[in-house]
Amino acid sequence: TADAEAVAPLIKTRKYEEMFSPVPGIRVRFQDAGHILGAAIVELLIEENGLTTKLVFSGDIGRPNQLLIEDPSSVREADYLFMESTYGNRNHKGEQESLDELAEAIAYSYANGEKVVIPAFAVERTQEILYSLHLLLQAGKLPKDMPVYLDSPLAIKATEIFHRYHDYLDGATQDILKNGGDPLRLPNLKMSTSTADSIRINETQEAAIVISASGMCNAGRIKHHLRHNLWKTGASVVFVGFQAEGTPGRRIVDGAKKIRIFNEDIAVAAKVYTINGFSAHAGQDQLLAWLQNFQSKTMQVFLVHGEFSAQEHLAGLIRERFGLSVAIPEYLEEIVLKTGKPFEEIKPAAEASPEINLPPLWADLKTKLDEVGGKMEKFASLPGARQAEIAELLRQAAAGIEKIKKSGEQ
């Protein structure tokens, strides 16, 4: 916290499209990335040895026509482009189709008297979901007696920032605000700021919508809401954003029958909806449409910020459609850029394999196992919840030893 507070006075703000020079020989301009509030494409012009080289960093490119946010700005020239590729291998559903699917999830859980659980990122995604619920309410597809809980202190604060900086929102949203409307305030919206508020949500026996973080279900209050609702057949879980590999959200989306939350195996019986049409990232066709604005025929493209399968797919489309050179840098790889010449790749050095001595490790493990075995009577007197945690740790240890045994059999 102290480090963050020390940095704050050093931050300087710049407007979109304003050219500035942080140091001699370098000029910078931010353009609206159309992703989340304040997100920027960075244009970097470097003067060296009488030559000017232009680098463009796309950052996260937004989805055109999304609620609240302006469309991404276009850039026409660059020598080197570092471009995101999150959805390089697939497109999103359309806006209306996404709204209809959200309405379907609401109708399903409302009819069953259960909850609609929406894991959502605190910034932009939460606000777009609130806006979407506003539209469904206007269309008569959100029951007026169905409460909407925003259970994320960070998302609540972020929503306040959207209100404070409404000049940066798109024209349609500003028109609504000027006419006295507010798409981010619902008549049935309840803000849950405290832990006690959050706990009470799952104590209520009512159909409700719960928006909570984190968006990938790997932290935050959303884990409690999944623990209380994922196993209920009438409930629904609506994913409205990207789910990275290895996250609980990704496992649910991929069809897991159960997931582990707080050392418990929770069955997945709720109806699962995946609505990528709410993503703040451009889909494949939208990425290519943004790239098409560039007029530089010799521009070198580097694909970053995406899973390798998405990067490979997008790279092939860019080469085929635009005839541009595309590279996918490796983790920790260095690139040397020289204007008018091919770039130089410096691959990360392979790490030397550490010397491994197994017998001492085994002897140490045996000693620890003997120590644990000697404490079984003491463990038996602990509270049930603590015994359950120890039992889970023992099961994990046994699974690890089983893997070791199989390695020796190969």
N, C-alpha and C positions, 0 to 999 in steps of 0.2 A: 504493500500500500504506500509506503514512504517513497519508494522509487517512482511509482506512478504519479504521486502528488508532486514530486520534484520535476517531472517531465512537463506537467501541465503548463507552467508559465512559459515554456519554450515553444509551445505550439502556436503557429501562425496560420490564419485562415486565408484561403484564396478563393475567388469566385470562379465558376466555370468559364472557360474560354479566355481567361486572363493570362497573358504571357508574362512570366517573371523569370528572373535569373538568380538562383540561390547562390551560385558562385560564378566567377568570371569564366566564360567559355561554355557555359551550360544554360540553356533556356528550357523552361518547362511550361506546359499548359495542361490543365485538367479539363476533360470533357465529361458530360453526363453519361454514365454507363447504363442508366435506366434499370439498375439492378435493385438496390435499396436506397433509402434516403441518404444522400451524400456520397454514394459510390462514384468512382471516377475512372475514366480511361486516362492514361498518362502519355502525353506526347513529350519526348525528350530529344532536344536538339543539341548535339555536341560538336563544337568547333575545335579542330585539331589539325595542325600543319596546313592551314589554309583551306581545309575541307570541312563541310558540315555533314554530319551523319545523323539521320533521324531514326530513333527507336520508338516504337509504340507498344505499350503494355495495355492489353485490353482490360485487365482485371476481370471481374465477373460481368459478362454481358447479359443485360436484362432481356426479358421476354417482351416483345412489342405488344402494345395494347393491354398490358396488365393494369389492374386498377391502381389508382393513387399515383403511380410513378410515370414520369415522362419516358418516351421511347429512347433507346440508346442513340447517342450522337454518332454520326458517320465521320470517318476519317478517310482522306483520299490519297495521302502519300506516306510512304515509309520505306526505309532501307531494310529494317528488321522489325518484324512483328512477333511479339510474344502473346499468344492467344489462348484463352481458356478452351477446354474441350469436355466439360462435364457431361453434356448430353450429345457428344459427337456421334453416337451410334443410334440415336432414336429421337423421335418427335414427341411433342406433347399433345394431349387431347385439346379440343377447342374450348374456348371460354364458356360457351353456353352448355356444352356437354358436361363440363366440369361442375357447373352450377347445378345441373340436373342430377348428377350423381350425388352431390352433397345433399340435395333435397331428398333423394332416395334413402340415404343413410338416416337422415333425420326422421323421415316418415316411418322407417322400419323400427327404430328404437322407441319412438314416441308411442307407436301402436303396442309395443311390448312393455311399456312402462320402465324402460331401462335408459342408460346413458349413452350418448355419443361422445367418445373420447377422441380428441384431436391433438396429437403431438405437433407442436408448431414452434418454429424458431421465433424468438422474442421480437426481432426486428424485421419488419416488412411482412413476413408471412402471417403473423398474428393479425396485423392490421388489415391485410387483404381478406382474411377469413371473416373478420368483423364486417367489412364492407360487403362481402358476399352474403352474409346473414342478413344485412340490411336490405339487400336486393331481394332475397327470398321472402323476407317479411312483407315487403311491398307487393310481391307477387302472390301473397297468401300461402306460401309454402313453408313458412316457419310458424308453428302454433304460437299464438300470443301468450299462452299460459306455460310455455316451456322456457325455464330460466336458462340463461347462458352465463357460465362461470368463466371468468378470465383468471386462472390460477397460476400466475407467474409475476412476482414483483418486478422482474426486469421488463417483461412485456408491458406491464402497466405503465412503467416509467417511459418506455419507448413510445407508447401510444401518446403520452403527454407531449413528447418531443415532436411527433407528427402534427399535433395540433399547434404547437408553438411555431413551427417552421412551415406553415401551410403554403407559403409563397413558392416553395419548391415542389409542391404537388402538381399533378397534371391539371389541364384546363377544366376538364369535366368535374373533377373534385372541387376545384375552387369555385366553380359556378354553383354547386350544391351548397357550399358553405356561405357564399354571398347571399343566397336566397333563404338563409336561416336553417338549412338542413345540416345534418352531421352524420355521415355514413359510418362513423366510428363509435357512435353512442346509440345503443339499442335500449328501448324502454325496459326490457327484461334482462339487461346486462348487470351482473354482480361482480365486483372486483374483490378478489381474495388476496389480501396483503399479508395476513399472519398465518402461522402454522395452524392455529386453531380454526381459522376460516377454511383452510384447505381440508382439514380432517372432517369438518362438518359436511362437506360436499358428499362424501361417501357414506355418511350416516343418514342422509335423506333417502327416502324410498320414493323417488319421483323420476320421471323422464326429464333429462336435462342434457345440455351440451357443455362439455368441459374442454376448454382450450388451455393447454399447459405445455411447459418446456421440460426437457429439451426436445428438439424436433426429431432426434434420432433415438430417443428413449434410453440413452445411456447415462443420464444423470437427471437430477431435479425432481420436481413433484410429480411429473408424469409417471414415474415408476410406481408411485403409490396408487395412482388412478388405474393403471394397468393391472396391478395386483388385485384390486377390488372389482374390476369389471371384465377383464380379458376372458375369464372362464364362464361368463354368463351368455347364454345363447341369444337372448334378446338384445344384448348390447352391440354396439358397433365401434370399430376403431378406424378412423379416417386418416390416412397418411397423405399429407399435402406437400411433401418436400422430398428431396433426395435422401436416400438411406445408404450410407457408406457400408462397405463390406466389413463384417465383424461386429456391427452394432446390433442391439436387440431389435431395433426397427427393421433392419434388413432381414433378420431371421424370420420375423413375423411375415413380412412381405413375400419372402421366398417360400412360405407355406409350412413353417415349423408347427408341429402339433403341440408343443409345449416350450416354454422358455423359463429360464431361471431368474427370479427376481427376489432379492433379499433372502437368499439361501432357501428358496422354495421353488419347486417345480409348479408352474402355473399353466394349466391347459389353455389352449387357444380355441375357445368355442364361440367367441364374439364374431360377428360378420366383419371381415376386413375389406376396406376400400383403399385403393391406391389411385390418387387423383393428381397426376403430374401436371395437369393444366394450371395448377396454382403455383408452379415453380417460378422463382425469380430469375432462373437461368434460361437463356435462350435454348430452344431445341435445335436439332441438327439443321433443319432447313433454315431456321432463323440465324444460326451461326454463319451459314454459307451466304445468306442474303446480306448480312453485315459485312462480311469479307469482300463481297462483290463491289462495295463502294471504293475499294482501293484501286488506283490507276497505275500503280508501280508494277511494271511487268517483270522486273528483276528482284522483287522483294523476297527476302528469305523469311520463312515462317517457322517459328518454334511453337510446338503445342505443349502447353503446361496445364496444370490444374484439372486432372481428369484421370480416370482409371485407364490402364494401358490399352484395354480392348477398345474403349471409346476413342482414344487417341489414334490408334492404328486405323480404325474405320474412317475417321474424319480425314486423316492424312491422305488416304487413298482417294477420297472424293475431291480434296483440294487439288491434288496433282492432276487428276483426270479432268476436272472442270476448268481450272484456272492455269494449269501448266506451271505452277509455282513450285519451288524447292521447299520441302517440308522436313523438319527434323524433330525428333522426340528425345529431348535430353534425358539422361539417366539421373538418378538421385546422386547428388554431390559432384556431378560432372561440371567441369569448367569449360566455357566457350570464349575463345578469343576472336573478337570482331575487328575486321580491317576493311574499311570502305573500298568497294570495287574489287575485293578479293574474296575467295572462299573462306568461310569461317574455319577456325581451328578447334578441334575437340580435344580436351584433356580429360581422359577417362579417370575416374577415381582409382587410386592404387588399391590393388587387392590386399586385404589385410592378411597378415601371416597367421596361420592357424595356431591357437594357443596350445602349449604343451599340456596334455591331459594325463593325470595319474589317477586311475579309477580306484585301486584298492584302498587308499586312505579315505576317499569319499564314502566308500561302502562301510568301512570301519566306524566312521563318524556317524553315519546313519543308523547303524546297529545300536550304537550307544544311546542315541536319542530315542530310538524305539523302545529300548529297555527302560529308559527313564519314564517315558509315557506310560508303559505297561505297569509300572510301579505306582502310578497315580490313579488307577482306575476306580478304586474305592472312593477317593476324594471327588473324582468327576461325578460319581453316582449321586453325590449329595448336593450337586449344583442345581439351580433352577432349570426347569424343563427347556426354556428357550436357549440357555447357554449350552446344555447337553446336546441340543439339536445342532448348534453351530459346530461343536466338537465332532459330532457324528458325521457331519458333512465334510469336515476337514479330513477325517479318517478315510471316508469314501474316496475323496480326491487323491489322497496318498496311495490308497490301494490301487486306484486306476493307473496312477503313474508307475507303480511297481509292475503292474500287469503289462504295460507298454514296454518296460525294460526287459521283461521275460520274453516277450515276442521278438524283440530285437535280437536276442541271443539265439533264437530258434531259426532265424533266416539264414 
